[in-house]
């Protein structure tokens, strides 16, 4: 599910949504020798000065902007609107029943109603016995997830953000218990941590020095992954070209372009959110600057380094184990993925494989013939089941399957 850093295993009623582990005290960071954008943005703990928003990019970068707004990155969080909410709020399609209420004794009933009131959307828990039902209703404040696999929802309680107990599952177009929630009493107390939000929103101002606190300035929220998440603050770049200045070298245009980063720094940028949960966080959320070594901000949890990585949100960690990556200094995430465009069907990426590999060298070529070149991906990057996203809803257990980025030769048993 496109829930990125949302915690999806159950570990108590007040477990933070973030799965990135304990957030530690911010490290000191030198600005000597950095690109001028990096030097300016690295001064404060929350480098928002100089950010201008996507609208300032569109006037010059029309092609990239028009295609990017259709990507999963752009939709990885949204404000709740009729277009953004994928689940049905129509009567008969807007309920999730976990257990019918007993008349007076036995187990209480548990169900949810998804309601639209004016322009607002609410999730209401209905619990108790037939003659004594209680209702608790909370308004959806933020949508988390592009909808490729599903959506989860956050609600505001003052300046705090919490996850709602109901999510939407795209496969089957159905409401489910949010991953990690059980069939028991409704839980409205799972906090959304800053590290969780960092992978789903472009920015939100954190109102507490406590790295695990969930207090935010709601007016500062910038949903989705915007241009400046990857390119850094753009005010000076926009001002430069507004004056009709000619294009120059990267340093002169006062913007960060990841294609000019080293391979390691390019991959670090993606790894901020696509390197799994086994990391220790060394700096405040939203302080990472593109082009800097990610190790200053996130460091690997060596205790789990030898374990088989879970496929969920761990594309970079898996790719780095691949012989293709280890043997070629040029392979990065952008070798296959065009971040400004929507994803192609998986099999179509086989053309990337064939820039280095000959079809005739594949052991299955004699059996399958020339057609084998149309789909290297399903054999060498098979879909695996993740243990990180599991929803128990009534008597059903829903598990997500995702494509691994550990490129290798798999046995038949490994592909099951």
C-alpha positions as CSV (number, residue, x, y, z in Angstrom):
1,X,0.0,0.0,0.0
2,X,1.3,3.5,-0.7
3,X,1.4,4.3,3.0
4,X,5.2,4.8,3.0
5,X,6.3,5.2,6.6
6,X,3.1,4.4,8.4
7,X,3.5,1.8,11.1
8,X,1.5,-1.3,10.3
9,X,2.3,-3.8,13.0
10,X,0.5,-3.6,16.2
11,X,2.4,-2.7,19.4
12,X,0.0,-1.0,21.6
13,X,-2.7,1.6,21.5
14,X,-0.5,4.7,21.5
15,X,2.3,3.4,19.2
16,X,3.6,6.2,16.9
17,X,2.7,5.9,13.3
18,X,6.4,6.3,12.3
19,X,8.4,3.1,11.8
20,X,11.8,4.7,11.5
21,X,12.8,4.1,15.1
22,X,13.9,6.4,17.9
23,X,14.6,9.9,16.6
24,X,17.8,11.1,18.2
25,X,19.2,14.6,18.9
26,X,20.1,16.6,15.8
27,X,23.8,16.4,14.9
28,X,25.9,19.5,14.2
29,X,26.5,20.0,10.5
30,X,29.2,22.0,8.8
31,X,28.3,24.1,5.8
32,X,31.8,24.6,4.5
33,X,32.2,23.8,0.9
34,X,28.5,23.2,0.2
35,X,26.5,24.4,-2.8
36,X,25.1,27.9,-1.8
37,X,21.5,26.5,-1.6
38,X,22.8,23.9,0.8
39,X,24.7,26.4,2.9
40,X,21.6,28.7,3.3
41,X,19.1,25.8,3.9
42,X,21.4,24.1,6.4
43,X,21.5,27.0,8.9
44,X,18.2,26.3,10.7
45,X,16.6,23.1,12.1
46,X,13.5,23.6,9.8
47,X,14.8,25.1,6.5
48,X,11.7,26.6,5.0
49,X,13.0,30.1,4.2
50,X,13.4,30.4,0.5
51,X,10.8,27.8,-0.5
52,X,8.3,29.1,-3.0
53,X,6.0,26.1,-4.0
54,X,5.2,24.3,-7.2
55,X,3.3,27.1,-8.7
56,X,6.6,29.1,-9.2
57,X,8.1,26.1,-11.1
58,X,5.3,25.6,-13.5
59,X,5.8,28.7,-15.6
60,X,9.1,27.5,-16.9
61,X,9.0,23.8,-16.4
62,X,5.7,23.1,-18.1
63,X,6.3,19.6,-19.4
64,X,7.6,18.2,-16.1
65,X,4.9,19.9,-14.1
66,X,2.0,18.7,-16.2
67,X,3.2,15.0,-16.0
68,X,4.3,15.1,-12.4
69,X,0.9,16.0,-11.1
70,X,-0.3,12.6,-12.1
71,X,2.3,10.6,-10.2
72,X,2.0,8.7,-6.9
73,X,4.6,11.0,-5.3
74,X,2.4,14.0,-6.0
75,X,-0.6,12.2,-4.4
76,X,1.1,10.6,-1.5
77,X,-0.8,12.9,0.8
78,X,-3.8,15.2,0.1
79,X,-6.3,17.4,1.7
80,X,-9.7,15.6,1.9
81,X,-11.8,16.6,-1.1
82,X,-14.4,14.8,-3.2
83,X,-11.8,13.9,-5.8
84,X,-9.2,12.8,-3.3
85,X,-11.3,10.5,-1.1
86,X,-11.5,7.2,-3.0
87,X,-13.8,5.3,-0.7
88,X,-17.6,5.5,-1.2
89,X,-19.6,7.6,1.3
90,X,-22.9,6.6,-0.3
91,X,-25.4,4.8,1.9
92,X,-24.9,1.0,1.7
93,X,-21.3,1.4,0.7
94,X,-20.1,3.5,3.5
95,X,-20.0,1.0,6.4
96,X,-17.5,-1.4,7.8
97,X,-19.0,-4.0,10.2
98,X,-16.5,-5.9,12.4
99,X,-19.0,-7.6,14.8
100,X,-22.8,-7.4,15.3
101,X,-23.8,-6.1,18.7
102,X,-25.4,-8.6,21.1
103,X,-28.7,-7.7,22.7
104,X,-27.4,-7.2,26.2
105,X,-24.7,-9.6,27.2
106,X,-21.8,-11.2,25.3
107,X,-19.5,-9.3,22.9
108,X,-20.3,-5.7,22.0
109,X,-20.7,-4.7,18.4
110,X,-18.1,-2.8,16.4
111,X,-18.8,-1.0,13.2
112,X,-17.8,2.1,11.3
113,X,-19.7,4.6,9.3
114,X,-18.0,6.9,6.7
115,X,-20.1,10.1,6.5
116,X,-20.0,13.2,4.4
117,X,-21.3,16.4,6.0
118,X,-21.2,19.4,3.8
119,X,-17.6,19.5,2.4
120,X,-16.2,17.5,5.3
121,X,-15.6,13.7,5.7
122,X,-16.0,11.8,9.0
123,X,-15.2,8.3,10.2
124,X,-17.6,7.3,13.0
125,X,-17.1,4.3,15.3
126,X,-20.3,2.6,16.6
127,X,-19.7,0.3,19.6
128,X,-21.7,-1.3,22.4
129,X,-24.9,-3.4,22.7
130,X,-28.1,-3.3,20.8
131,X,-29.9,-0.9,23.2
132,X,-26.8,1.0,24.3
133,X,-24.7,2.0,21.3
134,X,-22.0,4.7,21.6
135,X,-20.7,6.7,18.7
136,X,-17.4,8.6,18.2
137,X,-16.9,10.7,15.1
138,X,-13.7,12.3,13.9
139,X,-13.2,14.5,10.8
140,X,-10.7,13.4,8.3
141,X,-7.9,16.0,8.2
142,X,-5.2,14.5,6.0
143,X,-5.3,11.7,3.4
144,X,-2.2,9.5,3.5
145,X,-1.4,7.4,0.5
146,X,-1.7,7.8,-3.3
147,X,-4.4,5.2,-3.6
148,X,-2.3,2.9,-5.8
149,X,-2.9,0.3,-3.0
150,X,-5.0,2.3,-0.6
151,X,-5.4,5.3,1.7
152,X,-5.2,5.9,5.4
153,X,-6.4,9.0,7.2
154,X,-5.3,11.4,9.9
155,X,-7.4,13.6,12.1
156,X,-6.6,16.7,14.1
157,X,-7.1,16.9,17.9
158,X,-6.1,20.5,18.6
159,X,-2.6,20.8,17.2
160,X,-2.0,17.0,17.3
161,X,-2.4,14.5,14.5
162,X,-3.6,10.9,15.0
163,X,-4.4,8.1,12.6
164,X,-8.0,7.0,12.1
165,X,-8.8,3.3,12.6
166,X,-10.3,2.8,9.1
167,X,-8.5,2.7,5.8
168,X,-9.5,2.3,2.2
169,X,-8.2,-0.7,0.2
170,X,-8.1,-0.2,-3.5
171,X,-8.1,-3.9,-4.3
172,X,-11.8,-4.7,-4.1
173,X,-12.7,-1.1,-3.4
174,X,-13.4,-1.7,0.3
175,X,-13.1,-0.2,3.7
176,X,-10.8,-2.1,6.1
177,X,-9.3,-1.9,9.6
178,X,-6.2,0.3,9.3
179,X,-3.1,-2.0,9.1
180,X,-1.9,-2.9,12.5
181,X,-5.3,-2.3,14.1
182,X,-7.2,-5.2,15.6
183,X,-10.9,-6.1,15.6
184,X,-11.2,-4.9,19.2
185,X,-12.4,-1.5,20.5
186,X,-11.8,1.4,18.2
187,X,-8.4,3.1,18.7
188,X,-8.2,6.8,17.9
189,X,-5.0,7.4,19.8
190,X,-2.2,6.3,17.4
191,X,-0.1,9.4,16.9
192,X,1.4,10.5,13.6
193,X,5.1,11.3,14.2
194,X,7.2,13.9,12.4
195,X,9.3,11.1,10.7
196,X,6.1,9.5,9.4
197,X,4.9,12.7,7.8
198,X,8.3,13.5,6.3
199,X,7.8,10.8,3.7
200,X,4.2,11.8,2.9
201,X,4.1,15.6,3.0
202,X,6.5,18.2,1.6
203,X,6.5,20.1,4.9
204,X,4.7,20.7,8.2
205,X,6.1,22.8,11.0
206,X,6.7,20.7,14.1
207,X,5.7,22.5,17.4
208,X,7.7,20.5,19.9
209,X,11.4,19.7,20.5
210,X,10.4,16.2,21.4
211,X,11.2,14.1,18.3
212,X,8.4,11.7,18.9
213,X,5.7,14.4,19.6
214,X,2.9,14.8,17.2
215,X,2.2,18.5,17.6
216,X,2.1,20.5,14.3
217,X,1.1,23.8,12.8
218,X,-1.8,22.7,10.6
219,X,-1.6,25.9,8.5
220,X,1.9,25.1,7.4
221,X,1.0,21.7,5.8
222,X,2.2,21.3,2.2
223,X,0.7,17.9,1.1
224,X,2.3,15.6,-1.4
225,X,5.9,15.5,-2.6
226,X,6.6,18.9,-4.2
227,X,9.4,20.0,-6.5
228,X,11.5,21.5,-3.8
229,X,11.7,18.3,-1.8
230,X,14.1,17.1,-4.4
231,X,15.5,20.4,-5.8
232,X,15.8,22.4,-2.6
233,X,14.5,25.9,-1.9
234,X,13.7,27.7,-5.2
235,X,13.2,31.4,-4.4
236,X,16.6,32.6,-5.7
237,X,16.4,30.3,-8.7
238,X,13.0,31.7,-9.6
239,X,14.0,35.3,-9.0
240,X,17.1,34.8,-11.2
241,X,15.0,33.7,-14.2
242,X,12.3,36.2,-13.5
243,X,14.9,38.8,-14.3
244,X,15.6,37.2,-17.7
245,X,19.0,35.8,-16.7
246,X,20.4,33.3,-19.2
247,X,20.8,29.7,-18.2
248,X,24.2,28.8,-16.8
249,X,25.9,26.1,-14.8
250,X,24.3,24.5,-11.8
251,X,26.1,26.8,-9.3
252,X,24.9,29.8,-11.2
253,X,21.2,28.8,-11.4
254,X,20.9,28.6,-7.6
255,X,18.9,25.3,-7.6
256,X,19.8,21.7,-7.0
257,X,19.5,19.2,-9.8
258,X,19.8,15.6,-8.7
259,X,21.0,14.5,-12.1
260,X,24.2,16.3,-11.4
261,X,24.7,14.5,-8.0
262,X,27.0,11.6,-7.6
263,X,25.4,8.2,-7.8
264,X,25.5,7.8,-4.0
265,X,23.9,11.2,-3.5
266,X,21.2,10.5,-6.0
267,X,20.3,7.2,-4.3
268,X,20.4,8.9,-0.9
269,X,17.7,11.3,-2.0
270,X,15.4,8.4,-2.8
271,X,16.5,6.4,0.3
272,X,15.1,9.1,2.6
273,X,11.8,7.4,2.1
274,X,12.5,4.2,0.2
275,X,15.1,2.5,2.4
276,X,12.9,0.6,4.9
277,X,12.3,0.9,8.6
278,X,15.6,-0.4,10.0
279,X,17.2,3.0,10.4
280,X,18.2,5.3,13.3
281,X,17.2,9.0,12.8
282,X,19.9,11.5,13.7
283,X,18.3,14.8,12.9
284,X,14.9,16.5,13.0
285,X,12.3,15.8,10.4
286,X,12.3,18.0,7.3
287,X,16.0,18.9,7.8
288,X,17.5,16.7,5.2
289,X,18.8,18.6,2.2
290,X,19.1,17.0,-1.3
291,X,22.8,16.4,-2.2
292,X,23.9,15.8,1.4
293,X,25.0,12.4,2.6
294,X,21.9,10.7,4.0
295,X,24.1,9.1,6.7
296,X,24.1,12.5,8.5
297,X,20.4,12.2,8.9
298,X,19.6,8.5,8.9
299,X,21.9,5.7,9.8
300,X,21.4,2.0,9.3
301,X,20.4,-0.2,12.2
302,X,23.3,-2.7,12.1
303,X,21.4,-5.2,14.3
304,X,19.1,-5.9,11.3
305,X,21.6,-5.4,8.5
306,X,22.0,-9.2,7.9
307,X,18.3,-9.9,8.0
308,X,16.3,-10.5,4.8
309,X,14.8,-7.0,4.2
310,X,11.0,-6.7,4.0
311,X,9.9,-5.6,0.6
312,X,7.8,-2.7,1.9
313,X,9.2,0.8,1.3
314,X,12.7,-0.8,1.1
315,X,13.5,-0.4,-2.6
316,X,16.9,1.2,-2.1
317,X,18.0,-1.3,0.6
318,X,17.1,-4.2,-1.7
319,X,18.6,-2.6,-4.8
320,X,21.9,-2.2,-3.0
321,X,22.1,-6.0,-2.5
322,X,21.8,-6.6,-6.2
323,X,24.8,-7.7,-8.3
324,X,23.7,-5.3,-11.0
325,X,24.0,-2.4,-8.6
326,X,27.3,-3.6,-7.0
327,X,29.0,-4.2,-10.3
328,X,28.0,-1.0,-12.1
329,X,28.8,2.5,-10.7
330,X,26.2,4.1,-13.0
331,X,23.1,2.3,-11.9
332,X,20.8,4.3,-9.7
333,X,17.0,4.6,-9.2
334,X,16.7,6.9,-12.1
335,X,18.2,4.3,-14.4
336,X,14.7,2.9,-14.6
337,X,12.4,5.5,-13.0
338,X,11.5,8.9,-14.4
339,X,10.3,10.7,-11.3
340,X,8.4,13.3,-13.3
341,X,6.2,10.7,-15.1
342,X,3.8,8.1,-14.0
343,X,5.1,4.5,-13.6
344,X,5.0,2.3,-16.6
345,X,3.8,-1.4,-16.5
346,X,6.5,-3.4,-14.8
347,X,7.4,-5.6,-17.7
348,X,8.2,-2.6,-19.9
349,X,11.3,-1.9,-17.8
350,X,12.9,-5.0,-19.3
351,X,14.4,-2.7,-21.9
352,X,16.6,-1.4,-19.2
353,X,17.9,-4.9,-18.4
354,X,18.7,-5.5,-22.1
355,X,21.1,-2.5,-22.3
356,X,23.6,-4.7,-20.4
357,X,22.3,-8.3,-20.7
358,X,21.9,-10.4,-23.8
359,X,18.7,-12.4,-24.1
360,X,20.8,-15.5,-25.2
361,X,22.6,-15.5,-21.8
362,X,19.3,-16.2,-20.0
363,X,18.9,-19.9,-19.0
364,X,15.2,-19.8,-20.0
365,X,15.8,-18.4,-23.5
366,X,15.9,-21.8,-25.1
367,X,12.6,-22.8,-23.5
368,X,10.7,-19.5,-23.9
369,X,12.3,-18.2,-27.1
370,X,12.4,-14.5,-28.1
371,X,9.3,-13.7,-26.1
372,X,11.5,-13.8,-22.9
373,X,12.9,-10.4,-23.7
374,X,9.4,-8.8,-23.1
375,X,9.4,-9.6,-19.3
376,X,12.7,-9.9,-17.4
377,X,11.1,-8.3,-14.4
378,X,8.7,-11.0,-13.2
379,X,11.5,-13.5,-13.0
380,X,14.3,-11.3,-11.6
381,X,12.3,-8.9,-9.5
382,X,9.3,-11.0,-8.4
383,X,6.4,-9.8,-6.3
384,X,6.8,-10.7,-2.7
385,X,4.5,-10.6,0.3
386,X,5.3,-8.0,2.9
387,X,4.9,-8.6,6.6
388,X,4.8,-4.9,7.3
389,X,1.3,-4.2,6.0
390,X,-1.3,-6.6,7.5
391,X,-4.9,-5.8,8.1
392,X,-7.2,-8.0,10.2
393,X,-10.7,-7.0,9.3
394,X,-13.4,-9.2,10.8
395,X,-12.5,-12.8,9.8
396,X,-10.3,-11.7,6.9
397,X,-6.6,-11.1,6.9
398,X,-5.3,-8.8,4.1
399,X,-1.7,-8.9,3.2
400,X,0.1,-6.7,0.6
401,X,2.3,-8.0,-2.1
402,X,4.9,-5.7,-3.6
403,X,7.7,-6.0,-6.2
404,X,11.2,-6.6,-4.8
405,X,14.1,-4.5,-6.0
406,X,16.6,-7.2,-5.1
407,X,17.6,-8.1,-8.7
408,X,18.9,-11.7,-8.9
409,X,18.2,-15.1,-10.2
410,X,15.4,-16.6,-8.1
411,X,14.6,-20.2,-7.6
412,X,11.1,-21.5,-8.3
413,X,10.5,-21.8,-4.5
414,X,11.6,-18.2,-3.9
415,X,9.1,-17.0,-6.4
416,X,6.1,-18.7,-4.7
